[in-house]
C-alpha cells in the first residue's frame, strides 16, 4: 500500500501538467462526501507524509515534490470542504509544514496554519507551545536560523506573517512546485563563498552553505541541492547586502571581503558565519 501511494504520487507529479494535477486533486477531493471518506483521505495524506519523511522515495527532488503535493492536497481539503474539515486531533497540516524544506512553500501554507490555530488542539502544543515550533519552520527553511529560546522575537515575527497578503494556497503551491523543477535544471557556474552552517550564534552545525552563481546568471544561496534566489538590495565599495527572494521577516545577508553575516530587519547582527575550509 505504501509503495502504491508513492508510485501514484510520482506518476502525477512528473507526468501531469500543472493544470492536470490541480484538476485531478480537485476532482478526487470534491468527490469525498461522508465523514468517513474525509477521515480516510486524511489518513492517506498522513501515510504519504511519513513515507516521504522517512526517505523511502528516491532522490531529493522527488521527496520535495511529494512534500509540496501533500501540502496542496491538504490546502484543497480546506478550500473545498471548508474549515470544519479540520479537527483538533489532526496532525497532518503541521506534519506537512514541518516536514517540508522549501521556504516558499511553508510561507504559502501559513494561512492553513492560521486556520488550524483557530480550531486549537494539537496545533497548540505540537513541538512546544504555539508559535515556537511553527515559527521555527519558517526561520529554518528560509534562513537556516533557529529561534530556540528566543521568545522575545515571536510576537513581531508572528505579526509579520499574519499581516502578509496571501494568494490561494493550492494554486500558489503548484507554482512553487513548478519553479522548483526549473531550479533543478540549473548548473553552478561559480562559487562566490562557502560558510559553516550556524543555526544559533557561535554554535556550528555539520555541513556548509554557499553563495553560487548559476547558469541563469543569477546569484543563489545553496544548501545541499536546494536553491534560494538572492536579491541585491545595497552595494558599496566595501560590502553587498542581499535578501532571499520572498523572505518574510526582512532579514538580510551582508557580504564583505568574503565575510558573511545574517542581519535582522533592524540591521542587528544575528550570526557572523565562519568560512568553510
TATAFEN-V272029 format. One record per run of one state. SS is the DSSP state (a for helix, b for strand, c for the rest). FROM is the first residue (numbers start at 1). TO is the last residue. If there is no record, write none. Layout:
SS/FROM/TO  SS/FROM/TO
//
This chain:
c/1/1  a/2/15  c/16/17  a/18/30  c/31/34  a/35/53  c/54/59  a/60/81  c/82/82  a/83/85  c/86/91  a/92/98  c/99/102  a/103/119  c/120/120  a/121/124  c/125/131  a/132/143  c/144/150  a/151/162  c/163/168  a/169/183  c/184/187  b/188/196  c/197/199  b/200/200  c/201/202  b/203/203  c/204/207  b/208/214  c/215/218  b/219/223  c/224/225  b/226/235  c/236/239  b/240/244  c/245/251  b/252/256  c/257/258  b/259/263  c/264/268  b/269/273  c/274/274  b/275/275  c/276/277
//
